[in-house]
Amino acid sequence: MNDPRHVGADDGRDPSTARHPAADEALTIPWPAEEPGRQVSGQARDDDAALTASAEWTREREDGRERRPSVGVDSREAIRELWVGQRVSFPYKRRRYAGVITKLGRTRVAVAYRIATGRNRDRVRLVHASLVTPAEVEDR
C-alpha cells in the first residue's frame, strides 16, 4: 500500500475490472491553470542561466589562452632578477605562499615551501617567474 491509488485496486487479481481507472480519477488533483505556464517560464529561466554561465566560462577560458603567451614572455624577463636561495611568495589556489627558490628554469622557478597542515608539510612547486614576488619587495 505504497500509493493511495492501490486503495481502490485489488492488487491486479482481477485485471478486467474498471476500478483501476476509477481510482485514478478519484485521486487526480487538478492543476492550477497557471501551473503549466509557471513550469515553462521556470525552464526558460534555467535555460537562460545555463547559456549565460556557458558563455562566461568560454570567455574566461579564451582570456586565459590570450594571457598564457604573455606569462611566458614576462617570465623570461622576470627570471633574470631571481636567484637560487631567494625568499619569495607566489599565488596558488586563491592563497599566497612563501618559500625559497631551489631551481631556475627558462620561464619557471621551483619554489620549496611548507604548508600548515598534513603529514608531509614540505612541498615544491614550479611557478612562472612573473608570478613570483621577492620577499624583500613585499616588506617595503
C-alpha positions in Angstrom: 0.0 0.0 0.0 2.7 2.5 -1.0 0.4 4.5 -3.3 -3.1 5.8 -2.4 -4.2 4.5 -5.8 -3.8 1.0 -4.5 -6.7 1.6 -2.1 -9.3 1.2 -4.7 -7.5 -1.5 -6.6 -7.4 -5.2 -5.9 -3.7 -5.6 -6.5 -4.1 -7.0 -10.0 -6.1 -10.0 -9.1 -8.9 -9.0 -11.4 -7.4 -7.2 -14.5 -10.8 -6.8 -16.2 -12.3 -4.7 -13.5 -12.9 -1.0 -14.1 -11.9 0.0 -10.6 -8.3 1.0 -11.6 -9.3 3.9 -13.8 -11.9 4.9 -11.2 -9.3 5.0 -8.5 -7.0 7.2 -10.7 -9.8 9.6 -11.4 -10.8 9.8 -7.8 -7.2 10.7 -6.8 -6.5 13.1 -9.6 -5.5 16.5 -8.2 -6.5 19.3 -10.6 -3.5 21.6 -11.5 -4.0 25.3 -11.2 -4.4 27.0 -14.5 -1.1 28.9 -14.2 1.0 25.8 -13.3 2.0 24.8 -16.9 3.0 28.4 -17.7 5.0 28.6 -14.5 6.9 25.4 -15.3 7.6 26.6 -18.9 8.8 30.0 -17.7 10.9 28.4 -15.0 12.6 26.1 -17.6 13.2 29.1 -19.8 14.9 30.9 -16.9 17.0 27.9 -16.2 18.0 27.6 -19.9 18.9 31.3 -20.0 21.1 30.9 -16.8 22.8 27.9 -18.3 23.6 29.8 -21.5 24.9 32.8 -19.6 27.1 30.5 -17.4 28.4 28.7 -20.5 29.2 32.0 -22.3 31.0 33.3 -19.2 33.1 30.1 -18.9 34.0 30.2 -22.6 35.0 33.9 -22.2 37.2 33.2 -19.2 38.8 30.3 -21.0 39.6 32.4 -24.0 41.0 35.2 -21.8 43.3 32.6 -20.2 44.5 31.4 -23.6 45.3 35.0 -24.5 47.2 35.6 -21.3 49.2 32.4 -21.4 51.8 33.6 -24.0 52.3 36.9 -22.2 53.0 35.0 -18.9 55.8 33.1 -20.6 57.3 36.3 -22.2 57.0 38.2 -18.9 58.6 35.2 -17.0 61.6 35.2 -19.3 62.2 38.8 -18.3 61.4 38.3 -14.6 63.7 35.3 -14.1 66.8 37.5 -14.7 66.1 39.2 -11.3 65.8 35.9 -9.3 68.4 33.5 -7.8 68.6 30.2 -6.0 68.1 30.6 -2.3 66.0 33.8 -2.6 62.9 34.1 -0.4 59.8 34.7 -2.5 56.0 34.4 -2.3 53.7 33.1 -5.0 49.9 32.7 -5.6 48.4 29.2 -5.7 44.6 28.4 -5.5 43.5 31.8 -4.2 46.2 31.9 -1.5 49.8 33.3 -1.3 52.6 31.0 -0.1 56.1 32.0 1.0 59.1 29.8 0.1 62.6 29.6 -1.2 63.7 29.2 -4.8 65.5 25.9 -5.3 65.9 25.8 -9.1 65.8 28.2 -12.0 64.5 27.3 -15.5 63.9 29.4 -18.6 60.4 30.7 -17.5 59.7 28.9 -14.3 61.3 28.5 -10.9 61.0 25.7 -8.4 59.9 27.0 -5.0 60.1 25.0 -1.8 57.5 25.9 0.7 55.8 24.5 3.8 52.0 24.1 4.4 50.5 24.4 7.8 48.5 21.1 7.9 49.1 17.5 6.8 51.8 14.9 7.4 54.1 15.8 4.6 54.3 19.6 5.0 57.2 20.3 2.7 56.2 21.0 -0.9 58.0 22.1 -4.1 56.0 23.8 -6.9 57.0 25.1 -10.3 55.8 28.6 -10.7 56.1 31.1 -13.6 58.8 33.7 -12.7 56.4 36.6 -13.5 54.0 35.4 -10.7 56.8 35.2 -8.0 57.3 38.2 -5.8 60.7 38.6 -3.9 60.2 38.8 -0.2 62.4 42.0 0.0 59.9 43.8 -2.3 56.9 42.8 -0.2 58.5 44.1 3.1 58.7 47.7 1.8 
